[in-house]
Amino acid sequence: MKYSIYQLDFYNGVRFGKGRLETTEMTFHADTLFAALFQEAIKLGKEKIFLDAVRNGVLRWSDAFPYKGRQLFLPKPMFQPPVKETQEQGNSIRKKQFKNMKYVPIEYIKAYMKGEYPEKHLEDCKEIGKEGVKTAVAVRGHEDPEPYRVSAFYFNEGNGLYLILGSSGEAAEILFDDLMESLSYSGLGGKKSAGLGRFEYVKKTVPDMLGKALRSGSEGASGHFGQSASGEYAVLMSTALPEEEKLKDVLTDASYSLLKRSGFVDSTTFDDQQMRKKDLYVLAAGSCMKHVFDGCMVEEKNGGRHPVYRYAYGLFLEVLTLLRKSMVCPASPFSC
């Protein structure tokens, strides 16, 4: 499978909501991208081709992660690194910062796994951008205007989000490019009518040290990375759900977190009114496990006129392979 990086630069702010207008997230998940791309595929009459490509394992992608200039961030592995008994690490403020950290710069992933993460980089993500709140007014019929507050995230210049795409064959890669091009004008996330979520993207080659450590479950869903050393774990890079028959093996000796995925069906033909999706619990990016899996496409109808498809396939980072690679250019991973 060929891997590429899609670097997204947003024109304005983004809104990836948690359900409340007053809160937002900085990044989006793999299933959010699938839902958005599927709507673009419908517009272009390519929904069956796109759905088949995903189901057949020729397209796989990660969640979106932040980048700062030329620096890539990875999801913090849910692995307890060895503790170094120093005065600084005994500081309760530092411990809280470490616990709340969500992403690790790629050049410091080895240091993190060894318990030697540099404390001066604990809050690097705060430099990526900031959350802002604006007041809007809803006017419904002849009722009095109702003001409400909407939260969005705004990236600092030169910063944004990136995702990793795995593709098998030129046709699948071209299809993904066509859908991403169409989506860049439509926008990602909420409040797109207000101009949020629109982006430009640049396609880049995955750094060699990263590319050799990536694999999708479809490339060998029975794969096994070992049973003892921490470096033998694989880090999940996308929100995903194991096949039911593999769930027990996947969770054995795993360190993981569950994430509830819900929201509304983004379709004008599903029902006469906007309907909510069923709650779905998936493994979060950053989960560490010794068994990789392909994942699944969850299909639900819930009384609507057509099925709703939900992406829950896995993309993994083989930590042992990554740690064996020489980090010769930590400040500029794109040029490795």
N, C-alpha and C positions, 0 to 999 in steps of 0.2 A: 504494500500500500504506500502511495506517495503522500507525504505530508507537506502542507503549506501553512503559512501564517497570513491571516487577514487582519490588517491593522486598521481600525476604524477611528476616524477623526470626525467628531460631531460638530455641526455648525453652531448649534445652540445647546441648551441643556437637554438632559434626558430624564425620563420618569419611568423607573422600573419599580412599581408600587408594591407595598406590602398589604394592600387592602384599604388603607386610610390615605386620604389626600394629603394629610399633613406630614407623611413620612415617605421616604424613597430610598432605594438602594443605588449603589454606584454601578453595579454590573447586572448582567442578565444571564439566565441559565440556558442550557442547550435546548430544552423543550420550548422555551419562549421563541428562540430563533426558528425552530421547526414550524411552529404555528404561523409565524410571520411569513416564512418562505412558502408555506403551503398556500397561503392566501395569494401570494404573488404568482404561484404556479397555476392557480385557478384562473387568474386574469389572463395568463399567457396560453391557457389550454394545455398545460404540461403537468397537471396534477397527478395523473396516473404514472407517467414516466418518473416523476420525482418520488412518489410513494414507493414504486417498485425498486428504485435505486437505493432507498433507505432500507427497505425490508430485506433486500438481497445483500446488504453489507458492503456496497460499493461506495457509500457515502457515510462518513462518521465525523462528528465534530465535538469540540470541547465546550464547556461553559465559556463565557467571556471573562477575561482577566485584565487588570489594568497594566498599562505601560506608562513610563515616565521618561520622555525623551527617547533614548535608545535602550533604556533599561526595561526588561520584561519581569513581571511578577508571576509567581506560581502560587496555587492555593497552598496554605500552610498544611503540611502533612499531619494527620491526626495520629501522631506517633510521639510518645513521651521520650525525648532525648535524654541522655545521661546528664545528671546534675553536677555542675562544677561548683564546689564549695568555695565561693568567694564572697567577700563582703558586699559587693554590688548585687549579687544574685540573692542575697538575703534581704534586700530592700523590698518592702511590700509594694511600693509603687511600681518598681521594675517588674515584679511578678505579675501585677495586674496588666501592665502594658504588654507583656509577653503573652498572657492568656488571651487578651483581646485582639492580638494581631491576627489578621485573616490571610495575608499574603506575604510571601517571602521572595525577595529579589533572586533571580535565578543564580546569580554568582555566589550567593550565600547559602544555597540549599545544602551543600556539603557541610558547611560549618553548623548549620541548624541540626542536621542529623547526628553530628558529633557532640552536640551540646555546647558549641562554641560560638553561637550567633552573636555578632557584635551589637552591644546594647545601644550604640549611637544610631543604629538603623531601625530601632523598634517602631518608630513613628513615621517612616518614610512615606507611607500611604497618605498621610495628611497633606503632603505637598502635591498630590495628584489633582486635587480640585476641592470644591466645597459645595455644600448644600445651600440652596436658597429657597425662600418662600415668597410667593407673590399672591396678591388678592385678586380674585376674579369675581364676576357677577353673573349669576344665573337668572335668566328672564324666562318664565314659563307662562305663556298666554298673557292674561291680563293681571296676573298676580304681581305683587310688589317685588322688585328686584331683590335677590338673595345673595349677598356676598359670601364667598367661601375662600379658603386658603389652599393653595396648591404648592406642594414641595417638588423641587427638581434638583438634579445634581449638575453642576457646571465644571467642566474640566479646564484646568489651566492650559495655557498655550503650549503646544508640543506634547500634550498628554492625551490619553484616550483609552480605548479598550482594544484587545486583540483576541482572536480565537484561532484554534488550530483545526484545520480540515484534513481528514484522511480520505483519499479518493483512489479508486481502482479503475484506471482507464481514462482516456482523454475525454470521452463523451460525458462521463459523470462530472468531471471537473468543469467542463464548459457549461453544463446545465446549472451547476451551483453558481458559477460566475454570472450567468444570465439572471438568475433569481436574485442574487445579491445586488446586481446593478439596478434592477427594478425596485428592490426594497430600499435602496439608498435614497430614492426620491419619495417613497411612501413614509419611511421612518419606522423606528422601532420603539416599542413601549407605549406608554399612555400619553394623552394630550397631544397627539400628532397634529390635530387640526390647529393647534396653537404654534406649530413649527418645531415642537420638541421631537427629538429622536432621529432627525435627518442627518445623514453622514456622507462622507467620502471614504473610500477605502483603498488601501494599497496592499497588493499581494506580494509577499516576501518568501524567500526560501527559509525553511526551518534551519536554525543553526545545527551543525553536524552533531554536536554533543547532545542536543535535545532530540533530534530526529531518530537517532539510533536507540533511544530509550523509550520511544513511543510505540504503542501497539493497540489495536482495537481487539475486542473480544472475538470479532468475526474472523480474525486471523489465526485463531486457535483457542476456542472458548474453553478447552480443557487444560490450558496452560497452567503451569505451577512454578512458582518462583522460590520454592524452598520452605524450610520450616523453622530455622533457628535465628540467624543473624537479622538484625533490623534492616540492613541494606537489601534484603531479599524480598521486601514488600513491594507491591505495586500501588501507586497512588492514583486514585480515581480522579479523572480530569473533567468529568461531566456528571450532572445529576443522572442517575441511572437506576434501573430496577432489574435484579437478576431474574432469570427464568425460574419458575416455581420449583422445578425439580433440582435446581442447583443452589437454592437459597441456603440450605443448611451448610453445605461445603464452603460457600462464599463467606459466610459469617463466622466460620470456625477460625479462631485466633485473629480475627479482624478487629480493627479499631475504627469505628465509624460513627457517623451522625445521620439521623433521619431528618428529612426536610419535607414539610407538607406543601404540596403543589395544588393550587385551586385556581380561582379566577373565573372569568366569563368566557363563553364561547364567542369567538370573533368571526361570526358569520351572519350575513343578513338573510340567509335562506333556511337556517336551522329551525327557527320558530318565529312566531309573530312578535314575540318579545325577547329581550336579551336573557339568556339562560346561563346559570352557573354550571361550571364543570363539577364533577364529583371530586371530593378530596382524594388525593393520591399521595402516598408516602413513599419517597425514594431515598436512595443513598446520596449523600451530599458530596460534592467535589472536595477532595482532600482526604476522604476515607482511605484507609490503608488496609490491604488484604493480600493474602498469599495465593488466592485463586482469582484469576480474571474470568470474566463472563461476557457474553455478547449483549445481553439485555433483551428488551422487547419493545414492541409497538402496542400500546394499550389502546383498545378500540371501545368506545362507548357510544350509545345512542341516546339513552336517557329521555326517550319520548320525542326526540327531534325528528326532522325530516331526513336527515342523513347522518352517518357516523361521524364522530369526532375522534381524530387520531392524536395520540399523545406520545411524544418521543421519549424513550427511556433506555437508550443504548449506551454502552460504556466505551470510554477511551481512557487508556491507562499510561502511566509513566513508570517504567521499570527502574526503580531507584538504584539498584545495584549497578546497572549499566550506566546510569547517569553519573554516579559517584566515581566510576572508573575513568571517566573522560577528564582530560586536562582542561581546566578553566583558564585558557591562555589570554582571554580578552574579556575580563569581567565587566567592563564598562560599556562594551559594544557587542552584545551577543549576536546581533544581526550580521556582523562581519566575520564571525567564527568560521 
